[in-house]
Structures are given as C-alpha cells and as structure tokens.
C-alpha cells in the first residue's frame, strides 16, 4: 500500500521549494511536466486538467492547492481518495467518481471498501435529498396560511383554525 512521502523539510519549506522550481522553469514547462506525471501515475489526464492546462497558471494554482491539502492531511492517502470518490458519487460526477476510484485502488483500496463507500455516499445523498425536500415542504406547505394572512387566531383564542395543522419544528 502506498503511503505519504516523508520529507525532512517542513510542509512550508516544501511548498516554497516547489514555488521556486515553478519560477525557475516557468509556468508552461511546469504545467506540461505535471500533466505528464499525472498521466504516468493514473494512466490518463482528467479533462478538467487538460482545459486548465490551456492556462498554465490556473492548472498550477489548482494542483498546488489540491496537492497541499492532500499532503498536509492527517488522513491516509487511500482514505482521501475514497472520500473524494464518495463526494464525486454524491455529486453525480461520473468522471470524478471513476478517477478517484482508480486512484483509491492504486492506494490499496479493496473491492469491499469501494463498494462500502458507494453505499455510504448513496445513503448520505438520499438523506440529503429527503432532508432538503422535507424542509422546503414544511416551509411552503405545512405553514398556517390563515395565521399568516389574518394574524394568528391561535394567539387570540388559544385554538388553531379548523383544517390547519401546526408545522413540525425543524431539527
């Protein structure tokens, strides 16, 4: 299983060294080299990187950010990829899901782990849809329209008008 690369340099020092290399080589050459490295490691370059590569400063900025977040994460790289895969699945992005699935496998993820993450991302996505839709329903449908239009008879009489229901409280 692949792990994080350990360096005697601090994260900040590594970042500054990387910046110095970019400045020395220039954005065009750096972007080209990074794209080749991505292709060698993952077998292909994602379309978003290809398009960003048309503006090397955008690609480099994105990959610096992405790389620094991953490098400084206390999580094992395999779990970073599994989480990324789950987010891609939840957002219904087949390209992100597939890319991060392949990366997770390269980092040592098993078939069972990948299938479990797919189930979990589906469960959370489903819950998110339900929670959002039910909140909108409560806000738009379950409110007491006569109370809003004429002032609350419940406040005056202590009783709700016939045919109305009290809205459920939000969690």
N, C-alpha and C positions, 0 to 999 in steps of 0.2 A: 504494500500500500504506500502511495506517495504521501509525503508529509510536507510541512512547511520547510523552506530553505532557512537554515540558521546562519546568521551572519554576526560577526563581532561588531559590526557597525550598528549604531542605533538606527531606528526607523527614520528619524530626521536626517541623519547623515547619509543613509542610503538614498533617500529622496533627493537630497541636494546633489549627491553624486550623479544620480540619474538625470537631473536637470542640467548639470554641467556637460554630460555626454550629449544631450539633446542639442544644447547650444553649440558644442564643438562640431557635431555632424551636420546640424541643420534639420529643419522640420521635414523636408521632403525625404531625405535619406533615412531619418529615424522612422518615419511612418512606413516607408517601404520595408525596412528591416523588421519592424514589429508585425506587419502583415504577414511576412514570410514565416516568422516564428509562430504566429497563430496557426497558420496553415500546416506547418510541420507538426505542431503539438496536437491539433484537433482534426486534421485531415481536410479542413475547409475554412474559409473565412466567411463569417456571417455577413449577409447583405448590408446590415446597418454599418458594419465596419468598412465595407467597401465604399459605401456612399460617403461616410465620414472621411474616408481616405482621400476623397476628392478635395477636401480642405484639411490638409495635414494637421494644422493647429487644432482643429476640432477633434480629430481622431486622437491625437496625442493627449489633449486635455482629458478626454473621456477615459482613455486607457490608464492615464496616470491616476485619476480619481478611483476608477474601478480596482486597479491594482493595489493602491494604497489601502483602500477599505479591506480588501481580501487579505493583504499582508499583515495588517495590524489587528485582524480579527482574532479573538481568543479561540474561535471555533476551528476544528479540524477542517482542512480544505474540502474533504468529502462531504461534510455536512453543509458547508457553504454552497456547494453545487446542488445538493439535494434540496436545500431551502430555495435556491434560485429556480430549480426545476418546478417546485411546488408553486411558486409565485407565477412562473410562466404558465403553468397549467390553470391556475385560478384566474389569470387574466385572459385565458383562452388564446394564448400566443403559441401556435404550434412550433414556430421556429425557435423561440426561447426554450420551450419545453424540451424539444429534441436536442438542441445544442447542450443544454445543461445536463440532460440525461446522459449524453455521451461523455461529457466531462466528469460526471459523478462516477460513471463506470471506470473511466481512466484513473480515478482517485480511489478505486477499490469498492465502490458501492455494489451490493449484491442485487440480484433479481428481486429477492424478497423485500429488500429495503426500498427499491424503486417502486414496486407495486404498493407498498405501505404508504409511501409519500403521495402517490397518486390518489389513494383512498382518502388520506387526510386532507389533501388540497381540495378534493371534491366535497368532502364533508363541510369544510370551512366555507367554501364558495356557496354551497347550498344554504348554510346557516346565514351567511351574509345577505343573500338574496331575500330570504324569508324575513330576517330582522328588518331590513330596509323597507320592504314592501308592507309589512305589518305596521311599522311606524307611520308610513305615509297613509295607510288605510285609517289608522286611529286618528291621525291629524285631519284628514279630509272627509271621512265618512262617519266616524263614531263621535264626532263632536255634537253638542246640543245646539242645533241651528236656532230654535226659538229663543234659547237663552242668549245667544249672541245678538239676535235681531232686536228683541224687546227688553233686554235686561233679564236677569235671572229670576224667574218666579220662585225658584228653589230658595233663594236668599230671602224673599219676602214671606213665603208660606212654609218653607221647610220641606216642600214636596216638589218633585220633578213633574213637568207637564206629561200628560198621558202620551204614550207612543215614543218617548225618548229614552235613550239609555245613557248611563253615565260612561264616559270614556275611560278606558283602562289606563292606569298610571304607567308611565314609561319606567323601565328599569334604569 
